[in-house]
Amino acid sequence: MNILLIVVIVIAIVLAIISGLGSALNWLLWVAIVLAVIAVIVWLIRLISGRRV
């Protein structure tokens, strides 16, 4: 996997954990979900296309 993709996944996980700590940080949960979805889409596109960049 690309190092950028790994960084995005880690950030999504960290934001998901942080957003679970307080209701005032609820918007961070949405940011984490969006980042996770983008990371999964990029990973699937690379897996399907077989492209190694």
N, C-alpha and C positions, 0 to 999 in steps of 0.2 A: 504494500500500500504506500501511497505517496505520504511523505512526512506532513504535508499540509492537511491532508485528510485526517491523519491521526491527531493533529493539533486541534482540528475542529471538533472531533469526537470528544476529546478530553475536555475542551471548553464547554461543550454541551452537557457533559456529565457534571462538571463542577457547577455550572449554572443551575442545573436541575436540583442538586443538593442544596445549594445556597437558597434557592427560591422556596424550598420546602421548610426553611427555618422561620419564615415570617410571612404573614399575609400581605404586608406592605410591599414585599418583593415579588408579588404574584406575576408581574409582567416578565420577570426573568425566566419563569417557567415557560412562557410562550417563546421567548428567545431561544431557550435551550431546545425546545421541541422543533422549532424551525431549523436551527443549526443541525440537529440530529437528522432531520428529514433530508436536508441538503446533502449531508455527508453520505447518507445511505443511497441517495439517487446517484451521486457521483461515483460511488463504489460500484453500484450495479451497472452503470454505463460502461465503466472501465472493464468490469468482469465480462459483460456481454460482448463488447467490441474487441476484447483481447488486446487493447492498446496499452502499451507500457510507456508512460511519459516520464 
